[in-house]
Amino acid sequence: MAAEVSAPKKIYDPDPDYSEEARKAKYQGTCVLYVIVGSDGRPREHPCLTGRSAWDWMRKQSKPSRHGVFEPATKDGKPVSVAINIEVSFHLY
């Protein structure tokens, strides 16, 4: 019987930053990032990445916590790396 892998859990989720140009142009939308969440809970860049601003936002998220942005996924009770899709929504309020 194969061991199940638990999904990583987000533990820090700030609003993304807007550039002044994007704010003036009133750009809004959602970017989907395909990233690897490491066994330390930190997101890693992936070659299929879309949305540079979204990736910069993701990288900033990992700084406040020494454990990263996520509680890592586990397999047999041990932290493991997994690939996930993360939606980053950019909305003007």
C-alpha positions, 0 to 999 in steps of 0.5 A: 500500500502506497503512503499518502502525501499530505498537501502543504498548508499556507501559513502566510498570505499577504496581498501582492504588491502593485507596481505604479504602472499597473495601478495607473493602468488599472490592471487586475487579474489572477496569475497561476504559479506552478511551483515546487514547495520544498521540504522546508516549506519555501517555494522554489521557482519552476520553469513553467512559471507565469507572471514575474510580479506574482513570483516576486510576491511569492519570494517576498512571502517567504522572508518573514518566517524562517519556516517559509510560506507553507507548512510542508507536505508530508509523507509517512510523517516526514516533510517532502517537496511537492509541485503545486499550482498557486493562484495569486490575485491582483485586485485594486480596492 
